[in-house]
Amino acid sequence: MLSTISRQTCSRRGSRTVSSMLGSPRAVGSVPHFQARVADVSSPLDSAPGSIPPVFNTVPLREAASTVRPVVSALHHDRDEFWRRVPVWEDVSAKDFLSYRWNVRNLVQTKRELYSFLAAVLPEEVPYDKPGTRMQTRAEFIQDVDAGITAATMATRMTPYILSRINWRDPRHDPIRRQFLPLRSAMMPDHPKLTLDSLHEEADSPVKGLVHRYPDKALFLPTSACPTYCVFCTRSYAVGADTETVTKSSLKPGRRRWEACFAYMESQPGLQDIVVSGGDAYYLDPDHIREIGERLIGMPNIKRFRFASKGLAVAPARVLDESDGWVHALIDISNKAKRAGKAMAWHTHFNHPNEISWITSTASQKLFEEGVMVRNQTVLLRGVNDDLETMSALIRELADNKIFPYYVYQCDMVKSVEHLRTPLQTILDLEAKIRGSVAGFMMPQFVVDLPGGGGKRLACSFESYDRTTGISRYTAPAVTGRGKESKVYEYYDPIDSLPGHPPSEVSIGSQGRSARSRD
Ligand code: SF4
């Protein structure tokens, strides 16, 4: 899943240097509030100026449909209050942490907020190489983050939930940190074949924000904002605020643009399946979820649709917050779709078992009881989930939470994430070892989304794979048009994984010392 939110955070990035921000380091525990300004994307579909922006709007309580049965009773006060292990949140009650509004108020998204947070939660030194062999000071780590943000294609934004799932005693090696907080010292030079829009989505868009590649399926991008930004986002050409390396292609919510997308969907009798993504559908107002859902249900040609959102992985409390209307809207649309004989699902995006907590489980149980089909799409990431134990545990935990493990994706060939890509062989090995260890209906498809717009193919279905050059070749017979009839698509392994290739050298920002690029 995965514009211009140019005004969003770029204007907030400010010009202060890290050193000036660190000039008066605060003591651990002394940064209790991150006054995250929540304005992110102004939308022509929004209500009055100054209102809470789309994702944070809640329907009035009277509209929080009584048709939805609360499972908040399942929340026990003796559940682990893990967020209290983060020094700045040691006094935060479960009631507050489970409030979506508290979560919104405590988003970390500006440099000032991020560096204040890091200064408060990091120890004086953090492990650099293997824990205990070499250390980086707190200031060096923050400087490394600052240089990482400068080089990244994605803006930084993290929810309190995701921040509370990181081990701040050893953030460099933490699988959650690796996904959302870039370190310059971990980055590698881009592979020469890496591009921004590697899947050629813009080329396959007959209407702005609608990608039509497969005969029966289209991808609708109503927004380009997300509650948390992933450093490896495939849609980094459009999602999130402008960064110092990328001026984003605008996909702001707007009625005229949406209507053009709807009109296209209605004009294509072969279209049956719509993915509503972005950005992230969590960033849509509940009324927008209803509007989009009802439009799709009303189209005779559309049989299936899904809302793609990482929300369950990065802000699960929202599902349980009865004062918030997003999940009520989703459940209502799910039920309306069923009554109309159509299928609606939520496609979410978990990459590591540490993203799953008792809050996730309670939220998933609520969705299960309400009959909402939830499927998961995982991205295979180096140092996050590229080992058998972690991937197996993730698949099992998803299944235990009634989340269908649908896809494991080979990491796309996008800029600035070479350190997170694995060679194709890794996904082949994982698929081979996991198949047979879990029930077949829980077995995800291990796929490569072909660079150049060939669509998803089973990773093992390559025409050829040269492990010396790292080049694998695929065909995609079902994807036609725009000169794709006999096209051969190539995926390239990371250069540092090729035989005889040492890891690259990258300097640690302004520290001026060289380091191995793999963290
Ligand atoms: S949730 Fe992450 S991967 Fe999905 S669109 Fe947003 S930034 Fe991209």
Residues whose N, C-alpha, C, O or C-beta is under 5 A from the ligand:
A	BS01	SF4	M1 L2 C226 T228 Y229 C230 C233 V239 G278 G279 D280 K310
